[in-house]
């Protein structure tokens, strides 16, 4: 019986040792699991915080992008309106330029006509002046001749009067 008792004691002590080892292992595993759980919880909290930050940034970006889209649409409309205005102004400029060119051509033609008329008038007046100068010269010569003839006749008359008288 003593063998059985010894065997029993060994089995019990072996079981107690195993139980203590098992309890120690379970305690360590529990501590490891608790540590892992705490790390996972901290990691989860960190991830949730990061997600909230990213979500907040995403929402802000959505608002900013919507603002950019609105601005882009406004700018596109403004550019389109400005392009239309530029086209209208260019057409108006072209019309005014053509009108100005027509007026300038008309004025140049009138100026040429006036110049030609004045040149013809100047030529006519120069011819008349020359004719008048020739006529005046002719009259001057005629006057000088008449005065000379008159003096001769007066001298002849004076001689005759002196002879008769």
Buried (B, 14 or more C-beta within 10 A) or exposed (E): EEEEEEEEEEEEEEEEEEEEEEEEEEEEEEEEEEEEEEEEEEEEEEEEEEEEEEEEEEEEEEEEEEEEEEEEEEEEEEEEEEEEEEEEEEEEEEEEEEEEEEEEEEEEEEEEEEEEEEEEEEEEEEEEEEEEEEEEEEEEEEEEEEEEEEEEEEEEEEEEEEEEE
